[in-house]
């Protein structure tokens, strides 16, 4: 991607590695709001521009406990990789060759307002099919569906099945569905794709029920 200015990256993000929520402020300060609750919010990084034009995140560790840091912090002084990053998706990589495997991906969380709500869609494979779950950003469950054949079930069919359990929310606001595995916004453009493809289930292990 074309390297964006730090201010253009301001907004809410989620780490696909730790599931932590992070807020990038216009001045480059990154506040961490761990997924286990908003009370532990604190400053984790400061974004800066290097002499060669790269955007680097410097650890500052303000207002977070040692336990919280161990759960949300991946490496130090990582830079945004312009090759694999794109709009709404930041890929952080180490600058040293010997640490090439160190990587973390953040995805942008669509903005919520009075007329819209973000719903995260997750899926887990079971012996009898797929268990699809819709959750608020807070983690609370809104709806669950059992889908016998996720490879042949399209996103359009899933949306129709969700119309009932999500009706109370739909009557008040517009829902923005987000695939939790990738951070991608799911829209009507995905209607013909299978839910298995959208939720990247081809490599997912089958969970045994107890």
C-alpha positions, 0 to 999 in steps of 0.5 A: 500500500502507499504509506499513509500518514499516521493521522490517517490511521486514527480509529479503533483496531483489533489484533488478530493475534491477541484479540485486544482492542486498540485505539490509534489517536491522531497524534500516534498514541496507541491506547490498549483496551484489552478484550477482557474489559475496558477498565485496564485501558492504558497507553501501549505504543507511540507511532513515529515515522523513521528517517526512511519513511517507515511507521514504527511503534515504540513501546511506552507502557503507561497505565497497563499492568505487567499481566496485561502487557504480557497478553497484548504486547507482541514484540517491540519497535515493529514497523508497518509492512507496506507490501502486505498491509492494505486499507483497514489492515495493518501488518506489523513486522520486525526490522531485524532479519533474525526476527523475521517470523515476528509478526502481528496483524491489526484490522480496523473495527468499523465505526459504530454510531446511533444508527449502526452496530458492529456484530462479530461473526465467528464459527467453530466446526462440530461433528454435526456441522458449523456453530455460527455465533454473533457477538457484540464487540463487548463479547456478549452473545447475540445469536447462534446458528447450527449449520449442517453444511457450511460449504454449501450454505451461502452468506445470503442464507445465513443473513436470512436465518439471522433475521429472526434472532437479530430482529430486536437489533435490526428494528433499531439500527443497521448491523455491520457484520464483521468476520472475526477471523479476518476483520473483513466487513461482510456485506451483500457483495458476499451473498453468493460465497459460502460461509465456510469460505468467509469464515476460513474454516477449511483449516479449522479443527473440528471441536468435539462436544463434551 
